[in-house]
Amino acid sequence: MTPANGEFVARSDSQQRKALTNLNQVATPQQKLTQPKAPQQLLKYSVISKPGRKNRKQQKTNQDSYVTVQGFCGPPSNWFFGVYDGHGSHGHLVSDYVSRNMPQKIFDLVQSYAKQKFLLPQQFAKDGSHLGKKKVFDIGMLDDAAVRNVHNESYLQISNCMKAQGGFDCKHSGTTAVSICVTRDTFQVSNTGDSRCTIFRQMNGTAPSFISKGGSMVVNQTQYDWIAESLSRDHKPNMSGESERIISMNGRIDYYKDADGRKIGPSRVYAKDEDGPGLAMSRSLGDTVAEKLGVIAVPDVKICRRQFDKDRAIVLCSDGVTEFLTNEQIGEIVFPYYASNDTEGACRKLVEESTQMWMKEDSVIDDITAVVIFFQ
């Protein structure tokens, strides 16, 4: 799409797909051909990534990255969306590295797992005609356990490869990662860090009706019931399960403090007897110093069955959106654009509202990236 403002950056989806053409060749094993045809939904999306500001005037380097791939590991109806929020002096390089390499890594692992399961001896032609033919297996063929293994292994391999490369230092730099793979039957979501994926489902009614509340357009719940559900969880150091791991690895959890010793901002990870690194999340890719203190790259993986009669919208975003907006408030912003299938309008409005919240609540503005997906 064409940005309306020079501050908005929308990376070329065609360029991304050109770089990932080998992900889009499809061959469906015979085992799948007998399955009943799933209901069809049209998918439309828009993406905006806006650089933040160090103060109200000075623009900073955008450390957010994103990727979109149509036909990912399967038919054209398969999609992959990812948002990556970098931090540290080389955060923009880390997030860019992960956004460029994660789809390929998942693709390679899917092919490996699928071949083990589906490429049986009877599928080989006796005359050898199968040789040299590239089969691409649909990620939707894998069972839930294999999908989880694929995502877990892809994050760990990307993390290890990034440490080994020499182009940039990731000792004190890293990135979040949240992605969703849309398949024939499922939404496959993986996340590390505090970027977020939220789905909005219609529970009752057939058409949206809106009322005004406090200057915002919201759903009239007496006629229309659209529910927000988070498909990811923010990984914070003080969370149960996260804090125990960090403490067991000689990390400590503390806060920035003002001159009077009062806590400022979110909980952070520190070395036991040091003032660093001060990372405000318990999982990330990169951050090799924090890794020694219990910050891990292992993602949460959630697999949801698609509900074609209820699934209406999905939003992936960096914490530039969610720092001051709840999932429900995000819903208030995007719902009015659904009836006209205006994902671009919804995306722009979400970024604008997020920017206004930063200007109201803070002296700086974080990078803001949002992917808005509508299902019709």
Residue frames relative to the residue before (quaternion, step in Angstrom):
aa qw qx qy qz dx dy dz
M 1.0000 0.0000 0.0000 0.0000 0.00 0.00 0.00
T 0.4579 -0.6817 0.4981 0.2784 3.59 -1.19 0.42
P 0.4068 -0.7212 0.4990 0.2556 3.60 -0.63 1.06
A 0.3829 -0.7168 0.5340 0.2333 3.57 -1.09 0.72
N 0.7604 0.2515 -0.1293 0.5847 3.55 1.26 -0.37
G 0.5594 -0.6496 0.4011 0.3229 3.57 -0.93 0.87
E 0.6102 0.5669 -0.3566 0.4232 3.57 1.19 -0.43
F 0.6476 0.5204 -0.3210 0.4547 3.57 1.18 -0.45
V 0.1077 -0.7888 0.6044 0.0300 3.55 -0.93 0.95
A 0.0126 0.7785 -0.6269 0.0277 3.56 -0.71 1.07
R 0.3068 -0.7826 0.5112 0.1789 3.58 -0.38 1.19
S 0.5706 -0.6407 0.4071 0.3133 3.53 -1.07 0.80
D 0.3604 -0.7415 0.5273 0.2057 3.56 -0.61 1.14
S 0.6239 0.5430 -0.3502 0.4395 3.60 1.05 -0.70
Q 0.6349 0.5161 -0.3283 0.4719 3.58 1.05 -0.72
Q 0.6344 0.5225 -0.3328 0.4624 3.57 1.01 -0.78
R 0.6834 0.4806 -0.2994 0.4609 3.58 0.86 -0.92
K 0.6089 0.5497 -0.3570 0.4468 3.59 1.07 -0.69
A 0.6802 0.4856 -0.2834 0.4703 3.57 1.02 -0.79
L 0.7581 0.3329 -0.1724 0.5336 3.57 1.24 -0.42
T 0.1874 0.8367 -0.5013 0.1163 3.58 1.12 0.61
N 0.6447 0.5365 -0.3406 0.4249 3.59 1.04 -0.63
L 0.5826 0.5664 -0.3862 0.4365 3.60 1.24 -0.05
N 0.7163 0.5179 -0.2303 0.4070 3.57 1.18 -0.46
Q 0.5305 0.5990 -0.4316 0.4166 3.62 1.22 0.23
V 0.1624 -0.8441 0.5105 0.0236 3.55 -0.63 1.13
A 0.0822 0.7388 -0.6683 0.0284 3.52 -1.12 0.78
T 0.1906 -0.8146 0.5417 0.0817 3.58 -0.54 1.14
P 0.4306 -0.7054 0.4949 0.2684 3.60 -0.71 1.01
Q 0.6548 -0.5505 0.3596 0.3727 3.53 -1.19 0.64
Q 0.5871 0.6097 -0.3704 0.3826 3.56 1.08 -0.69
K 0.6998 0.4827 -0.2712 0.4514 3.59 1.09 -0.62
L 0.5668 0.6629 -0.3778 0.3107 3.59 1.11 -0.53
T 0.6865 0.4955 -0.2856 0.4490 3.58 1.13 -0.53
Q 0.5018 0.6628 -0.4361 0.3445 3.60 1.21 -0.07
P 0.5402 -0.6183 0.4513 0.3497 3.60 -1.06 0.70
K 0.5334 -0.6407 0.4534 0.3152 3.53 -1.09 0.71
A 0.3827 -0.7326 0.5183 0.2195 3.57 -0.85 0.99
P 0.5975 -0.5349 0.4366 0.4078 3.59 -1.18 0.45
Q 0.3533 -0.7505 0.5240 0.1933 3.57 -1.11 0.66
Q 0.0620 -0.7532 0.6533 0.0449 3.54 -1.14 0.75
L 0.3782 -0.6951 0.5590 0.2476 3.55 -1.04 0.78
L 0.2011 -0.7841 0.5813 0.0826 3.56 -0.89 1.00
K 0.0312 0.7679 -0.6389 0.0341 3.54 -0.96 0.94
Y 0.0043 -0.8208 0.5706 -0.0263 3.58 -0.94 0.81
S 0.0850 -0.7454 0.6534 0.1014 3.52 -1.40 0.25
V 0.1624 -0.7767 0.6046 0.0694 3.55 -1.20 0.64
I 0.0256 0.7556 -0.6545 -0.0067 3.54 -1.13 0.73
S 0.0369 -0.7654 0.6423 0.0174 3.56 -1.04 0.87
K 0.0668 -0.8288 0.5543 -0.0361 3.55 -0.49 1.25
P 0.4081 -0.7176 0.5008 0.2603 3.62 -0.73 0.99
G 0.4583 -0.6887 0.4951 0.2656 3.53 -1.12 0.69
R 0.3874 -0.6960 0.5501 0.2508 3.53 -1.34 -0.23
K 0.4765 -0.6656 0.4994 0.2838 3.55 -1.03 0.86
N 0.7405 -0.0214 -0.0169 0.6715 3.51 1.27 -0.54
R 0.7619 -0.3849 0.2303 0.4673 3.58 -1.15 -0.15
K 0.7604 0.3858 -0.1973 0.4837 3.61 1.19 -0.43
Q 0.7410 0.4347 -0.2293 0.4576 3.60 0.95 -0.86
Q 0.2858 -0.7702 0.5489 0.1545 3.59 -0.52 1.19
K 0.2814 -0.7633 0.5624 0.1484 3.58 -1.05 0.81
T 0.6310 -0.4932 0.4221 0.4247 3.57 -1.33 0.12
N 0.4035 -0.7048 0.5281 0.2482 3.56 -0.86 0.96
Q 0.1686 -0.8114 0.5555 0.0678 3.58 -0.57 1.16
D 0.5260 0.6026 -0.4206 0.4282 3.59 1.28 0.09
S 0.0389 -0.7580 0.6497 0.0429 3.56 -1.23 0.61
Y 0.0611 -0.7868 0.6113 0.0594 3.55 -1.25 0.33
V 0.1133 -0.7750 0.6159 0.0848 3.56 -1.29 0.26
T 0.0440 -0.7596 0.6475 0.0436 3.55 -1.19 0.65
V 0.0046 -0.7900 0.6127 -0.0216 3.58 -0.98 0.85
Q 0.2067 -0.7549 0.6105 0.1217 3.58 -0.79 1.02
G 0.7877 0.2541 -0.2167 0.5176 3.57 -1.06 0.74
F 0.2741 0.8030 -0.4923 0.1942 3.57 1.18 0.55
C 0.8462 -0.1006 0.0352 0.5221 3.58 -0.71 1.13
G 0.8079 0.1775 -0.1240 0.5481 3.59 0.84 0.84
P 0.7973 -0.2937 0.2153 0.4814 3.57 -1.21 -0.50
P 0.7089 -0.4675 0.3127 0.4256 3.60 -1.25 0.25
S 0.6230 0.5540 -0.3421 0.4335 3.60 1.16 -0.47
N 0.5603 0.5619 -0.3958 0.4622 3.61 1.27 -0.10
W 0.0352 -0.7990 0.6003 0.0001 3.56 -1.01 0.83
F 0.1296 -0.7458 0.6447 0.1062 3.54 -1.27 0.52
F 0.0077 -0.7757 0.6307 -0.0238 3.56 -0.90 1.01
G 0.0463 0.8083 -0.5856 0.0394 3.59 -0.95 0.82
V 0.1119 -0.7597 0.6379 0.0587 3.55 -1.17 0.74
Y 0.0566 -0.8069 0.5864 -0.0436 3.57 -0.87 1.05
D 0.1332 -0.8163 0.5620 0.0098 3.56 -0.58 1.23
G 0.2034 -0.8257 0.5197 0.0826 3.56 -0.26 1.29
H 0.0593 -0.7771 0.6254 0.0387 3.55 -1.26 0.47
G 0.6644 0.4527 -0.3779 0.4592 3.55 -1.20 0.56
S 0.7270 -0.4646 0.2825 0.4193 3.57 -1.27 0.25
H 0.7640 0.2836 -0.1721 0.5535 3.60 1.14 -0.58
G 0.2441 0.8262 -0.4825 0.1582 3.57 1.21 0.43
H 0.6372 0.5303 -0.3331 0.4493 3.58 1.03 -0.74
L 0.6543 0.4973 -0.3108 0.4774 3.59 1.09 -0.68
V 0.6363 0.5246 -0.3272 0.4614 3.57 1.04 -0.76
S 0.6913 0.4716 -0.2950 0.4612 3.60 0.80 -0.95
D 0.6324 0.5220 -0.3323 0.4660 3.58 1.05 -0.74
Y 0.6317 0.5362 -0.3257 0.4554 3.58 0.98 -0.85
V 0.6917 0.4717 -0.2868 0.4656 3.58 0.83 -0.96
S 0.6584 0.5137 -0.3242 0.4444 3.61 0.90 -0.84
R 0.6936 0.4729 -0.2787 0.4666 3.60 1.04 -0.72
N 0.7732 0.3889 -0.1881 0.4641 3.59 1.05 -0.69
M 0.5669 0.6376 -0.3897 0.3468 3.60 1.08 -0.56
P 0.6651 0.4942 -0.3465 0.4397 3.68 0.76 -0.82
Q 0.6617 0.5025 -0.3132 0.4599 3.59 0.93 -0.84
K 0.6456 0.5228 -0.3240 0.4527 3.58 0.97 -0.82
I 0.6508 0.4942 -0.3159 0.4821 3.60 0.93 -0.85
F 0.6275 0.5462 -0.3294 0.4466 3.56 0.97 -0.88
D 0.6769 0.5003 -0.2987 0.4497 3.59 0.81 -0.98
L 0.6857 0.4795 -0.2902 0.4644 3.58 0.92 -0.86
V 0.5976 0.5475 -0.3587 0.4632 3.59 1.08 -0.66
Q 0.6589 0.5060 -0.3181 0.4568 3.58 0.90 -0.89
S 0.6484 0.5239 -0.3166 0.4527 3.58 1.00 -0.81
Y 0.6858 0.4693 -0.2847 0.4778 3.58 0.86 -0.94
A 0.6779 0.5082 -0.3039 0.4358 3.58 0.89 -0.92
K 0.6412 0.5235 -0.3353 0.4499 3.59 0.97 -0.77
Q 0.6185 0.5412 -0.3443 0.4539 3.58 1.03 -0.72
K 0.7406 0.4269 -0.2275 0.4664 3.56 1.01 -0.81
F 0.8238 0.3150 -0.1153 0.4571 3.57 0.86 -0.98
L 0.6634 0.5165 -0.3304 0.4289 3.62 1.03 -0.59
L 0.0061 0.8398 -0.5378 0.0736 3.54 0.37 1.32
P 0.6847 -0.5030 0.3209 0.4185 3.64 -1.15 0.48
Q 0.6816 0.5095 -0.3147 0.4204 3.62 0.89 -0.83
Q 0.5940 0.5692 -0.3743 0.4278 3.59 1.24 -0.16
F 0.5911 0.5559 -0.3749 0.4484 3.60 1.21 -0.17
A 0.4110 -0.7055 0.5210 0.2487 3.58 -0.94 0.88
K 0.5301 -0.6591 0.4331 0.3114 3.58 -0.93 0.90
D 0.6997 0.4683 -0.2777 0.4625 3.57 1.07 -0.69
G 0.5435 -0.6519 0.3848 0.3627 3.57 1.27 0.11
S 0.3885 0.7562 -0.4620 0.2525 3.58 1.24 0.16
H 0.5713 0.5957 -0.3850 0.4129 3.58 1.23 -0.29
L 0.5510 0.6406 -0.3950 0.3606 3.58 1.18 -0.50
G 0.8073 0.2604 -0.2102 0.4861 3.54 -0.97 0.86
K 0.6008 0.5433 -0.3700 0.4550 3.58 1.25 -0.08
K 0.3055 -0.7747 0.5327 0.1508 3.54 -0.74 1.09
K 0.1206 -0.7774 0.6152 0.0513 3.54 -0.68 1.12
V 0.1273 -0.7700 0.6215 0.0671 3.55 -0.93 0.93
F 0.2398 -0.8083 0.5279 0.1024 3.54 -0.56 1.18
D 0.4981 -0.6731 0.4794 0.2628 3.51 -1.01 0.97
I 0.4764 -0.6795 0.4789 0.2863 3.58 -0.82 0.98
G 0.5970 0.5899 -0.3467 0.4188 3.56 1.20 -0.51
M 0.5740 0.5958 -0.3805 0.4132 3.60 1.25 -0.22
L 0.6228 0.5816 -0.3454 0.3931 3.58 1.11 -0.59
D 0.4592 -0.6497 0.5177 0.3146 3.56 -1.12 0.62
D 0.7268 -0.4687 0.2785 0.4178 3.56 -1.28 0.35
A 0.6395 0.5342 -0.3348 0.4400 3.59 0.96 -0.82
A 0.6647 0.4952 -0.3030 0.4703 3.59 0.96 -0.85
V 0.6190 0.5383 -0.3430 0.4576 3.60 1.02 -0.77
R 0.6594 0.4993 -0.3090 0.4694 3.58 0.92 -0.87
N 0.6450 0.5193 -0.3198 0.4606 3.57 0.97 -0.83
V 0.6330 0.5395 -0.3251 0.4501 3.57 0.98 -0.87
H 0.7078 0.4546 -0.2762 0.4648 3.59 0.79 -0.98
N 0.6369 0.5216 -0.3349 0.4584 3.60 0.94 -0.81
E 0.6978 0.4743 -0.2748 0.4611 3.56 0.84 -1.00
S 0.6325 0.5379 -0.3451 0.4375 3.60 0.99 -0.74
Y 0.6495 0.5080 -0.3211 0.4658 3.60 0.96 -0.79
L 0.6793 0.4907 -0.2959 0.4586 3.57 0.90 -0.91
Q 0.6644 0.4944 -0.3120 0.4656 3.59 0.96 -0.81
I 0.6300 0.5183 -0.3327 0.4730 3.59 0.99 -0.80
S 0.6436 0.5279 -0.3189 0.4532 3.57 0.96 -0.88
N 0.6863 0.4802 -0.2839 0.4666 3.59 0.89 -0.92
C 0.6485 0.5140 -0.3183 0.4625 3.59 0.97 -0.84
M 0.6507 0.5268 -0.3170 0.4456 3.56 1.00 -0.81
K 0.6356 0.5198 -0.3285 0.4668 3.58 1.03 -0.73
A 0.6958 0.5001 -0.2714 0.4383 3.58 1.04 -0.82
Q 0.6130 0.5611 -0.3685 0.4166 3.61 1.10 -0.56
G 0.3757 -0.7665 0.4886 0.1809 3.55 -1.15 0.58
G 0.4585 0.7291 -0.4220 0.2831 3.56 1.24 0.11
F 0.7987 -0.0163 0.0242 0.6010 3.58 1.13 -0.56
D 0.4735 -0.6693 0.5109 0.2584 3.53 -1.28 0.51
C 0.0828 -0.8115 0.5768 0.0436 3.59 -0.82 0.95
K 0.2434 0.7806 -0.5372 0.2070 3.59 1.09 0.64
H 0.8044 0.1326 -0.0448 0.5774 3.54 0.93 -0.94
S 0.6402 0.4669 -0.3358 0.5093 3.58 1.20 0.49
G 0.0991 0.7983 -0.5868 0.0929 3.54 -1.07 0.71
T 0.2653 -0.7524 0.5736 0.1858 3.53 -1.28 -0.29
T 0.4430 -0.6009 0.5832 0.3203 3.49 -1.34 0.38
A 0.0837 -0.7737 0.6196 0.1022 3.56 -1.29 0.02
V 0.1213 0.7477 -0.6493 0.0676 3.55 -0.90 0.96
S 0.0620 0.8048 -0.5851 0.0776 3.57 -0.83 0.97
I 0.1280 -0.7586 0.6313 0.0981 3.51 -1.30 0.43
C 0.1625 -0.7440 0.6412 0.0950 3.53 -1.03 0.88
V 0.1936 -0.7769 0.5938 0.0801 3.55 -0.67 1.16
T 0.0335 -0.8034 0.5943 -0.0162 3.58 -0.61 1.15
R 0.7794 -0.3323 0.2596 0.4634 3.53 -1.35 -0.11
D 0.8317 0.2046 -0.0492 0.5138 3.57 0.88 -0.98
T 0.8139 0.2967 -0.0957 0.4903 3.59 1.11 -0.57
F 0.2618 -0.6456 0.6734 0.2474 3.45 -1.52 0.11
Q 0.0973 -0.7900 0.6048 0.0252 3.59 -0.70 1.10
V 0.0379 -0.8319 0.5511 -0.0531 3.55 -0.36 1.30
S 0.0093 0.7736 -0.6336 0.0016 3.58 -0.99 0.85
N 0.0715 0.8144 -0.5741 0.0458 3.56 -1.03 0.71
T 0.0592 -0.7363 0.6737 0.0231 3.48 -1.30 0.71
G 0.7597 0.3100 -0.2411 0.5183 3.58 -0.69 1.04
D 0.6284 -0.5826 0.3914 0.3354 3.56 -1.19 -0.50
S 0.3746 0.6303 -0.5650 0.3783 3.57 1.02 0.76
R 0.2779 -0.8277 0.4837 0.0604 3.56 -1.04 0.72
C 0.1435 -0.7423 0.6481 0.0916 3.53 -1.31 0.60
T 0.0053 -0.8052 0.5903 -0.0554 3.57 -0.71 1.13
I 0.1918 -0.7652 0.6047 0.1096 3.56 -1.00 0.86
F 0.1952 -0.7547 0.6172 0.1069 3.54 -1.14 0.73
R 0.0732 -0.8172 0.5714 -0.0181 3.54 -0.66 1.19
Q 0.3806 -0.6916 0.5709 0.2256 3.51 -1.11 0.80
M 0.2065 -0.8153 0.5330 0.0928 3.56 -0.63 1.10
N 0.7979 0.0274 0.0087 0.6021 3.60 1.02 -0.77
G 0.7335 0.4109 -0.2952 0.4539 3.55 -1.22 0.45
T 0.3486 -0.7566 0.5236 0.1787 3.54 -1.27 0.31
A 0.7951 0.1775 -0.1037 0.5706 3.60 1.17 -0.31
P 0.5085 -0.6797 0.4306 0.3066 3.60 -0.96 0.78
S 0.0321 -0.7539 0.6559 0.0206 3.51 -1.18 0.70
F 0.1430 -0.8392 0.5238 0.0315 3.56 -0.72 1.04
I 0.1260 -0.7484 0.6442 0.0953 3.51 -1.25 0.56
S 0.4600 -0.6695 0.5057 0.2905 3.56 -1.22 0.44
K 0.0453 0.7871 -0.6113 0.0684 3.55 -0.93 0.94
G 0.8511 -0.0616 0.0097 0.5214 3.54 -0.55 1.17
G 0.7120 -0.4543 0.2586 0.4688 3.56 1.07 0.67
S 0.6721 0.4522 -0.2968 0.5058 3.58 1.28 -0.09
M 0.4207 -0.6682 0.5452 0.2817 3.55 -1.18 0.55
V 0.0260 0.8080 -0.5853 0.0619 3.56 -0.64 1.11
V 0.6207 -0.5578 0.4046 0.3740 3.51 -1.29 0.37
N 0.3852 -0.6786 0.5738 0.2487 3.55 -1.03 0.79
Q 0.2907 -0.8186 0.4696 0.1579 3.56 -0.08 1.30
T 0.5889 0.5711 -0.3909 0.4175 3.60 1.15 -0.33
Q 0.7567 0.3272 -0.1917 0.5326 3.59 1.17 -0.46
Y 0.8107 0.1835 -0.0168 0.5557 3.54 1.10 -0.65
D 0.0670 -0.8150 0.5754 -0.0091 3.56 -0.79 0.97
W 0.0749 0.7953 -0.5886 0.1247 3.56 -0.27 1.33
I 0.1605 -0.8407 0.5163 0.0283 3.57 -0.43 1.23
A 0.3020 -0.7365 0.5808 0.1704 3.57 -1.02 0.90
E 0.0129 0.7830 -0.6212 0.0295 3.56 -0.94 0.95
S 0.3541 -0.7312 0.5433 0.2116 3.56 -0.78 1.01
L 0.2335 -0.7747 0.5752 0.1201 3.58 -0.85 1.01
S 0.7219 0.2855 -0.2188 0.5912 3.57 1.30 0.12
R 0.2336 -0.7422 0.5965 0.1971 3.57 -1.28 0.14
D 0.4788 -0.6615 0.4993 0.2898 3.53 -1.05 0.80
H 0.2879 -0.7674 0.5511 0.1566 3.57 -0.81 1.00
K 0.0260 0.8104 -0.5779 0.0925 3.55 -0.25 1.35
P 0.6084 -0.6130 0.3610 0.3519 3.62 -0.99 0.77
N 0.7267 0.4459 -0.2568 0.4551 3.61 1.01 -0.70
M 0.4406 0.6918 -0.4599 0.3401 3.60 1.25 0.19
S 0.5621 -0.5792 0.4700 0.3574 3.54 -1.17 0.65
G 0.7536 0.3166 -0.2725 0.5075 3.56 -0.89 0.98
E 0.6925 0.4189 -0.2589 0.5272 3.56 1.09 -0.72
S 0.6802 0.5038 -0.2971 0.4418 3.58 0.83 -0.98
E 0.6374 0.5395 -0.3328 0.4381 3.60 0.98 -0.82
R 0.6504 0.5129 -0.3159 0.4627 3.59 0.98 -0.83
I 0.6618 0.5147 -0.3048 0.4519 3.57 0.91 -0.93
I 0.6768 0.4893 -0.2941 0.4648 3.58 0.87 -0.93
S 0.6526 0.5271 -0.3178 0.4419 3.59 1.01 -0.79
M 0.7216 0.3915 -0.2379 0.5191 3.59 1.23 -0.40
N 0.6144 -0.6111 0.3125 0.3892 3.54 1.17 0.78
G 0.4550 0.6212 -0.4972 0.3999 3.53 1.09 0.71
R 0.1808 -0.7528 0.6105 0.1671 3.53 -1.28 0.15
I 0.3278 -0.7375 0.5628 0.1785 3.54 -1.18 0.57
D 0.1409 0.7889 -0.5771 0.1570 3.54 -0.63 1.14
Y 0.4157 -0.6908 0.5416 0.2378 3.54 -1.36 -0.11
Y 0.5433 -0.5003 0.5247 0.4233 3.51 -1.34 0.19
K 0.1114 -0.7980 0.5893 0.0596 3.58 -1.08 0.66
D 0.4395 -0.6767 0.5201 0.2800 3.55 -1.14 0.66
A 0.7647 -0.3853 0.2517 0.4511 3.58 -1.30 -0.02
D 0.7030 0.4365 -0.2568 0.4993 3.57 1.19 -0.51
G 0.5825 -0.6246 0.3580 0.3774 3.57 1.27 0.21
R 0.4702 0.6745 -0.4457 0.3539 3.59 1.23 0.25
K 0.5342 -0.6569 0.4376 0.3027 3.55 -1.00 0.89
I 0.1038 -0.7749 0.6224 0.0376 3.53 -1.09 0.85
G 0.8643 0.1249 -0.0915 0.4786 3.57 -0.91 0.93
P 0.7624 -0.4028 0.2740 0.4258 3.56 -1.33 -0.30
S 0.6238 -0.5025 0.4294 0.4171 3.55 -1.32 0.16
R 0.1324 -0.8045 0.5785 0.0263 3.56 -1.13 0.72
V 0.4446 -0.6795 0.5243 0.2565 3.54 -1.30 0.47
Y 0.0036 -0.7886 0.6134 -0.0420 3.54 -0.86 1.08
A 0.5324 -0.5495 0.5169 0.3841 3.52 -1.31 0.30
K 0.6891 -0.5444 0.2916 0.3792 3.54 -1.11 0.75
D 0.8224 0.1564 -0.0539 0.5443 3.59 0.86 -0.92
E 0.6328 0.5104 -0.3324 0.4780 3.58 1.18 0.55
D 0.5185 -0.6483 0.4710 0.2984 3.54 -1.33 0.25
G 0.7080 0.3925 -0.2607 0.5261 3.60 1.23 0.12
P 0.5879 -0.0392 -0.7742 -0.2313 1.52 -2.48 0.30
G 0.4046 -0.7487 0.4572 0.2584 3.65 1.17 -0.29
L 0.2773 0.7822 -0.5105 0.2250 3.58 1.10 0.69
A 0.3352 -0.7852 0.4963 0.1572 3.58 -0.82 1.04
M 0.6969 0.3540 -0.2962 0.5489 3.59 1.11 0.63
S 0.4358 -0.7256 0.4814 0.2278 3.56 -1.17 0.58
R 0.7557 0.2111 -0.1713 0.5958 3.59 1.30 -0.03
S 0.1749 0.7677 -0.6030 0.1283 3.55 -1.06 0.76
L 0.4022 -0.6329 0.5869 0.3053 3.53 -1.39 0.07
G 0.7075 0.3282 -0.2947 0.5521 3.57 -0.73 1.09
D 0.6407 0.5750 -0.3447 0.3744 3.59 -0.98 -0.90
T 0.0430 0.8595 -0.5083 0.0327 3.59 0.79 0.99
V 0.6035 0.5323 -0.3676 0.4662 3.62 1.13 -0.47
A 0.6876 0.4668 -0.2772 0.4822 3.59 0.89 -0.92
E 0.5540 0.6166 -0.3885 0.4024 3.58 1.16 -0.55
K 0.6480 0.5214 -0.3140 0.4579 3.58 1.06 -0.73
L 0.6951 0.4434 -0.2535 0.5059 3.57 1.30 -0.31
G 0.7083 -0.4925 0.2587 0.4346 3.58 1.21 0.40
V 0.4942 0.6076 -0.4584 0.4201 3.59 1.24 0.20
I 0.0940 -0.8473 0.5226 -0.0127 3.58 -0.45 1.21
A 0.4679 -0.6750 0.5035 0.2681 3.54 -1.30 0.43
V 0.4568 0.7104 -0.4417 0.3026 3.61 1.25 -0.21
P 0.2922 -0.7867 0.5149 0.1748 3.62 -0.69 1.00
D 0.4223 -0.5629 0.6127 0.3598 3.48 -1.41 0.10
V 0.1072 -0.7838 0.6093 0.0529 3.58 -1.01 0.81
K 0.0259 -0.7960 0.6042 -0.0251 3.56 -0.76 1.07
I 0.1190 -0.7863 0.6053 0.0354 3.57 -0.89 0.99
C 0.0530 -0.8106 0.5827 -0.0234 3.57 -0.63 1.16
R 0.4093 -0.6720 0.5555 0.2688 3.55 -1.05 0.75
R 0.4745 -0.6784 0.4820 0.2870 3.55 -0.90 0.90
Q 0.1735 -0.7507 0.6315 0.0871 3.55 -1.08 0.83
F 0.2490 -0.8460 0.4506 0.1384 3.53 0.21 1.33
D 0.6748 0.4857 -0.3016 0.4668 3.58 1.12 -0.55
K 0.7642 0.3679 -0.1847 0.4965 3.60 1.24 -0.26
D 0.6076 0.5735 -0.3703 0.4060 3.63 1.02 -0.68
R 0.0311 -0.8387 0.5433 -0.0206 3.57 -0.66 1.08
A 0.8187 -0.0627 0.0786 0.5654 3.61 0.89 -0.81
I 0.0952 -0.7490 0.6517 0.0727 3.52 -1.30 0.54
V 0.0921 -0.7756 0.6227 0.0469 3.56 -1.05 0.83
L 0.0936 -0.7368 0.6677 0.0508 3.55 -0.94 1.01
C 0.1301 0.8150 -0.5542 0.1082 3.59 -0.87 0.82
S 0.4841 -0.6042 0.5401 0.3300 3.51 -1.34 0.33
D 0.6408 -0.5443 0.3603 0.4041 3.58 -1.23 0.20
G 0.4070 0.6665 -0.4917 0.3851 3.55 1.25 0.27
V 0.6667 0.4441 -0.2797 0.5291 3.56 1.24 -0.47
T 0.7939 0.3849 -0.1818 0.4342 3.57 0.69 -1.11
E 0.4231 0.7008 -0.4794 0.3162 3.62 1.20 -0.03
F 0.8236 0.1533 -0.0552 0.5432 3.58 0.97 -0.86
L 0.6922 0.4194 -0.2814 0.5155 3.61 1.24 -0.02
T 0.3537 -0.7121 0.5666 0.2162 3.57 -0.97 0.87
N 0.6734 -0.4605 0.3698 0.4447 3.57 -1.27 0.17
E 0.6551 0.5183 -0.3150 0.4505 3.57 0.97 -0.84
Q 0.6542 0.4957 -0.3166 0.4754 3.59 1.01 -0.73
I 0.5871 0.5421 -0.3629 0.4793 3.58 1.10 -0.64
G 0.6386 0.5320 -0.3150 0.4581 3.55 1.01 -0.83
E 0.6253 0.5446 -0.3364 0.4464 3.57 0.97 -0.84
I 0.6857 0.5004 -0.2794 0.4487 3.56 1.02 -0.81
V 0.7680 0.3955 -0.2219 0.4523 3.61 0.81 -0.92
F 0.5419 0.6675 -0.4001 0.3173 3.62 1.07 -0.61
P 0.6786 0.5159 -0.3357 0.4009 3.65 0.75 -0.86
Y 0.6747 0.5007 -0.2926 0.4565 3.60 1.19 -0.42
Y 0.5095 0.6882 -0.4101 0.3140 3.57 1.25 -0.26
A 0.6425 0.5595 -0.3395 0.3986 3.59 0.86 -0.91
S 0.7406 0.3601 -0.2103 0.5269 3.59 1.07 -0.73
N 0.4087 -0.7382 0.4459 0.2988 3.59 1.34 0.13
D 0.3637 0.7505 -0.4618 0.3019 3.55 1.13 0.76
T 0.0991 -0.8286 0.5499 0.0352 3.59 0.25 1.24
E 0.6249 0.5432 -0.3500 0.4381 3.58 1.04 -0.70
G 0.6516 0.5063 -0.3121 0.4709 3.57 0.96 -0.84
A 0.6479 0.5188 -0.3122 0.4622 3.56 0.99 -0.86
C 0.6657 0.5104 -0.2983 0.4554 3.56 0.95 -0.90
R 0.6588 0.5058 -0.3090 0.4634 3.57 0.90 -0.89
K 0.6640 0.5062 -0.3067 0.4570 3.56 0.92 -0.91
L 0.6419 0.5276 -0.3227 0.4533 3.59 0.99 -0.81
V 0.6683 0.4826 -0.2960 0.4826 3.59 0.96 -0.85
E 0.6392 0.5253 -0.3241 0.4587 3.58 0.99 -0.80
E 0.6766 0.4841 -0.2951 0.4699 3.59 0.89 -0.93
S 0.6274 0.5293 -0.3345 0.4629 3.59 1.03 -0.75
T 0.6407 0.5256 -0.3150 0.4626 3.57 0.98 -0.86
Q 0.6551 0.5165 -0.3099 0.4561 3.57 0.93 -0.89
M 0.6411 0.5218 -0.3276 0.4576 3.58 1.02 -0.75
W 0.6340 0.5121 -0.3308 0.4757 3.60 1.01 -0.76
M 0.6592 0.5096 -0.3115 0.4569 3.60 0.93 -0.85
K 0.6667 0.5001 -0.2899 0.4706 3.55 1.12 -0.70
E 0.8047 0.3635 -0.1415 0.4477 3.57 0.88 -0.99
D 0.8124 0.2028 -0.0668 0.5426 3.63 1.13 -0.49
S 0.5150 -0.6352 0.4809 0.3163 3.55 -1.31 0.26
V 0.7106 0.3274 -0.2290 0.5791 3.59 1.32 -0.18
I 0.2628 -0.7262 0.6056 0.1921 3.56 -1.33 0.18
D 0.3627 -0.7393 0.5284 0.2068 3.57 -0.75 1.05
D 0.6000 -0.4929 0.4619 0.4286 3.56 -1.31 0.21
I 0.1483 -0.7980 0.5826 0.0426 3.57 -1.00 0.86
T 0.0593 0.7857 -0.6114 0.0732 3.57 -0.71 1.10
A 0.0332 0.7994 -0.5967 0.0611 3.56 -0.88 0.98
V 0.1193 -0.7318 0.6675 0.0682 3.52 -1.14 0.84
V 0.0709 -0.7906 0.6081 0.0117 3.58 -0.69 1.10
I 0.0702 -0.7998 0.5958 -0.0218 3.55 -0.73 1.16
F 0.1063 -0.7763 0.6187 0.0569 3.58 -0.90 0.95
F 0.1775 -0.7418 0.6374 0.1094 3.54 -1.16 0.75
Q 0.0893 -0.8137 0.5741 0.0168 3.58 -0.75 1.07
